[in-house]
């Protein structure tokens, strides 16, 4: 597999993670015995436990990767001896996992205890968080961030995966192996939209998300799913290079600039997308300016209002408008 370049901190690019419909569901692996005497399945070295976090060793590593066929796995690589703060962030990630109710499983990898895994994954540095979907790794974060920023990043990941039809959920580790529980759980509210996305029917997904938002405008996950599905709808079949060339040739063409902003967002270049439209707001007036502003606000919704990049984008937009 060709190694993808590691993203800058906070840059999420999950656009390549398309779910394979034939992928067999896999149960989460049993929690490995902790190397430091902590609770099995709990954070990397803390006292709290998590139903969706597991310490990874050479015996369980393959099982953790196979669990990504059911729902995403986040591998957190850390070293308490060389960088204690990386271990603290692994603890934070494990503690946050329960709030997402199985949307991802956290695999905690102590690179000092299991150096062979770090070597096999070609880990360039710590800390590093890698998202694995259907067995395919994608670099997600390579810097220490506080818990609130980590939560915002995870919200963004969940929103992108939802928009792409990745709907599976892991079972809690304590419930693994329960009789009759043989597949990933899907929130029934979002199932029709997620199934439409998985089938490549973007128009149907937009319609299903719109029904949810109309019925409950406060449903943030449905609103984010609708916004992302609409981006997929607008960019369907668009040639990226041609779109960039058109935008470069006509810097004040609203349609051309909006299209590249949409493509940047899908590619994980969130701040580039926001910055392009903020600058376009500065250069336009009247109906054009209002149209660009409205579109930028829709991109904020797609990423999630709690994301720090959105907060910075809103500040930049306000400065551009006033």
Steps between C-alpha positions, in 0.01 A plus 500: 500500500630847413564707810292818508666819625423580858252781539566819686351504852124524486472437127252219446489332160262206494377554145660174383330285761217339303341208680503161324154346506639147506711558810413243770419635845757431769464518875740721697798309636516396860684752715868425536647472851637845584875530518489747786249338729206715386153369423472297182330697229556826687713797411869469437597541860211667679255364750180555301379226269344522156266261322653599166876509567746213502873468568667354193784247494639269234242232584199730462619736226353299212167473679490877548561554128228247414259689726534793260290301253204563732564864593802731509795435731721780630853385580674728750879460509670641811797468734472590866878487549604714203197732488268475800254743344444255215382248756271762652344563160449124455318502835282787378419317178401186689289701744318675215424176315195412709323822401487382138326172590699272275552723198866412541723271706820643648808281479772619741852416379793555740789516253751413773310185599426388142767651272430242229155650439643851471757369252238313297284816478806714413423747778712812437452660842281512807234583581311373198133410456411294193144432383447150357189428292454164327861418587638812332698749713474874459710742712276720711703691759871533577513754777397524865171688530283572806188295562259764369679520165520122487122484550446749217724295271309181582171678430634595158609141431159361598321756282713417196458127546124540542480699178693224321266226619735342755223409744627203702551505874719286721341307782622594849796285599311374803221380273720335237392145433148544632271237353299624205701820461675438172522831318567871531223717636371785286295788634169442317441873454800533271490155339311597180736789426810299584383205290436735207852640529648151523312411180629813326153660480594847618172661395305254715736563792441875474125441499516273805719740699268786402205309649688464828598867512147611414358282776761611756710807411696451825637162385864602454611166355223506239582863413868415459412194294274709275766766451767243412265304272416822315872562448534151356199572279645826368844353428386171349693434178702823521861486382719649774776626271253663263319663791824643640603630158163672456524660844854621435396655169199679650574595863173694534276233343281401794399162354860404423629600844217324684566180307868493598407577862265201499769276353755625752263420786441148371875454467559598861638847424246663727684822576586547132130472413402750768780741409412499130140599571589756766724675248221481242267669747752783527505545121128479429193709579122482491337172401833336415639573844185370669513183293862434593429569868204261500705229333786542747256463789380172345861378497527591869198277564658213306816512714320563830459813707719371783802455274765765580556554128135598468532737792801663335315506169202676656732764646666550162161527329381762751817703438447477125137612525554785742 
